[in-house]
Amino acid sequence: MRLEGKVAIVTGGARGNGRGIAEGFAREGALLALADVNAQGAEETAREIAQRCGVDALAVQCDVAQSESVDRMVAAVLKRFGRVDILVNNAGILPQAPFLEMTPGFWTTVMRVNLDGAFFCSLAVAAEMVKTGGGSIINVESMAATQAPPNSVAYCVSKGGLHMLTRSMAVDLAPHNIRVNGIAPAIILTDQTRHIFENDPAGLERNLNRVPMGRVGHPEDLAGAAIFLASDEAAYITGASLPVDGGYLAR
């Protein structure tokens, strides 16, 4: 098992992409901390993964948009496991609004969760990784970092910032043996995206026409990429962004 004995934090781990990645990590032997603002969802997911995969899984309530909450989450993980080897910055929101209908509060909320949250978590965890000789940070970016779907200005900008955060942190943290990489999914079916697809089936069809593989992705499709980037197999990879998009960006 490629991640046996390693301690991994997955933010937004209660459902969707975070849950898919966490389950993949568990199958590879990682010890898990699922951090989510939804405490009950995190508890249920941690319990299910622990029972199914036979690994220790901790649920921690955490609002990544609040640095104090992040610090408490990291402290809880250290108390349970003593170290952190892997951080997956997956927590995020996907609100939509036409640009002219956006408000300063709307903009700030998206940035706080999608971009500031990854920064707060990385800052707190990287300090601990330095003490233990290094680790791997994986940011769940998006094809929206480089493509611009309609009514998604704040989301696109937050993911573009996350993409550059990945590259910049990779440069600064490389001397500490901390690798930082990104995963860039395209059309992934989750609870967050399902209502968008249901409300705009024509838009979904247009997007699927750009996917050479001809289907939407699922959270488990991200697991393999995350496992690889977290493992020693990717020991000489940092600052990269791996598309997990069925070929979307190839067209």
SVG drawing of the C-alpha trace seen along z (x, -y; Angstrom):
<svg xmlns="http://www.w3.org/2000/svg" viewBox="-33 -45 49 48">
<polyline fill="none" stroke="black" stroke-width="0.4" points="0.0,0.0 1.5,-3.3 0.4,-5.5 0.6,-3.0 1.1,-4.7 1.0,-8.3 -1.3,-10.8 -3.5,-12.7 -5.8,-15.7 -8.5,-16.1 -10.6,-19.3 -14.1,-19.2 -13.8,-15.5 -17.4,-14.7 -18.7,-14.4 -18.0,-14.8 -14.5,-15.0 -13.0,-15.1 -14.7,-11.9 -13.6,-10.2 -10.0,-11.2 -10.2,-10.1 -11.6,-6.7 -8.7,-6.2 -6.2,-7.2 -7.7,-4.8 -7.4,-1.9 -3.7,-2.7 -3.3,-2.5 -3.3,-6.2 -4.5,-7.4 -7.2,-10.0 -8.4,-13.3 -11.6,-14.5 -12.0,-18.2 -15.3,-19.7 -17.6,-22.5 -20.3,-19.8 -19.4,-18.0 -22.1,-15.4 -21.2,-14.6 -17.6,-14.3 -18.3,-11.9 -20.5,-9.7 -18.0,-9.5 -15.0,-8.9 -16.9,-6.1 -17.9,-4.5 -14.4,-4.7 -12.8,-3.3 -15.2,-0.3 -14.8,0.4 -11.1,0.0 -9.8,0.8 -7.9,-2.5 -8.0,-5.1 -10.2,-8.0 -10.7,-11.2 -13.5,-13.7 -12.8,-17.4 -15.2,-20.2 -13.4,-23.1 -14.3,-26.2 -11.3,-26.7 -12.2,-30.4 -11.3,-31.0 -7.6,-30.7 -8.4,-30.1 -10.6,-27.1 -7.8,-25.8 -5.3,-26.0 -7.7,-24.1 -8.2,-21.4 -4.4,-20.9 -4.0,-20.7 -6.6,-18.0 -4.9,-16.0 -1.5,-16.3 -3.0,-15.2 -4.4,-12.1 -1.7,-11.2 1.4,-13.2 2.2,-14.4 0.9,-15.3 2.4,-13.9 -0.3,-14.8 -2.7,-17.8 -5.4,-17.9 -6.9,-21.4 -10.3,-20.3 -12.8,-22.4 -14.6,-24.8 -17.8,-26.4 -19.3,-26.8 -21.8,-29.7 -22.9,-31.2 -24.0,-34.7 -23.8,-37.0 -21.0,-39.5 -23.4,-42.5 -25.4,-40.8 -22.4,-40.0 -21.9,-41.9 -18.7,-42.5 -19.9,-40.0 -20.4,-37.3 -16.9,-37.9 -15.4,-37.9 -17.1,-34.7 -15.9,-32.8 -12.3,-34.0 -12.3,-33.2 -13.3,-29.6 -11.7,-28.7 -8.4,-30.6 -7.8,-31.9 -8.8,-28.5 -6.1,-26.7 -3.6,-29.3 -4.6,-29.0 -4.4,-25.2 -1.2,-25.1 0.5,-27.6 -0.5,-25.7 0.4,-22.2 3.6,-23.2 5.0,-24.4 4.5,-20.9 5.8,-19.2 9.0,-21.1 9.5,-19.6 9.1,-16.1 11.2,-16.3 8.6,-17.1 5.4,-16.1 3.0,-16.6 0.3,-19.3 -2.3,-18.8 -4.6,-21.6 -7.9,-20.7 -7.9,-23.4 -10.2,-23.4 -10.3,-23.7 -11.9,-27.1 -8.4,-28.3 -7.7,-28.6 -11.2,-28.4 -14.1,-30.8 -17.6,-29.4 -20.4,-32.0 -21.6,-33.3 -18.5,-32.1 -16.2,-35.1 -15.5,-34.8 -15.0,-31.0 -12.7,-31.3 -10.6,-33.9 -10.4,-31.9 -9.2,-28.8 -6.8,-30.8 -5.3,-32.1 -5.2,-28.6 -3.3,-27.5 -0.7,-30.2 -0.6,-29.4 0.3,-25.9 3.3,-27.0 4.5,-29.6 4.3,-27.4 6.2,-24.7 9.1,-27.0 9.3,-28.3 8.7,-24.9 11.0,-22.7 14.0,-23.4 12.0,-21.8 11.2,-18.7 7.5,-19.7 6.0,-19.0 3.0,-21.1 0.9,-20.0 -2.6,-20.5 -5.3,-18.5 -7.5,-20.2 -10.9,-18.5 -13.4,-19.5 -17.0,-18.2 -17.3,-16.1 -20.7,-15.0 -21.0,-15.9 -23.8,-17.3 -22.6,-20.8 -22.6,-20.4 -25.7,-18.2 -28.1,-21.0 -26.3,-23.1 -26.5,-20.2 -30.2,-19.7 -31.0,-23.4 -29.0,-23.7 -29.1,-20.4 -28.2,-22.2 -25.1,-23.6 -24.1,-20.2 -24.5,-18.8 -22.4,-21.6 -19.6,-20.9 -19.8,-17.1 -19.3,-17.7 -15.8,-19.0 -15.0,-15.9 -13.3,-13.3 -14.1,-10.5 -17.8,-11.5 -18.9,-11.3 -18.9,-13.3 -16.3,-12.4 -17.0,-11.2 -15.2,-11.9 -13.5,-8.5 -11.9,-9.5 -9.7,-12.0 -8.4,-9.4 -5.8,-7.9 -4.3,-11.3 -4.2,-12.3 -2.7,-9.0 0.0,-9.3 0.9,-12.9 0.9,-12.1 3.1,-9.0 6.8,-8.5 6.2,-7.7 5.9,-11.5 9.0,-12.3 10.5,-14.5 7.2,-16.3 6.3,-19.6 4.6,-22.8 2.6,-20.7 -1.1,-20.8 -2.6,-17.5 -5.8,-17.7 -8.4,-15.1 -10.9,-16.0 -11.5,-13.3 -9.5,-15.3 -11.5,-18.5 -8.5,-20.8 -7.0,-18.9 -9.6,-20.5"/>
</svg>
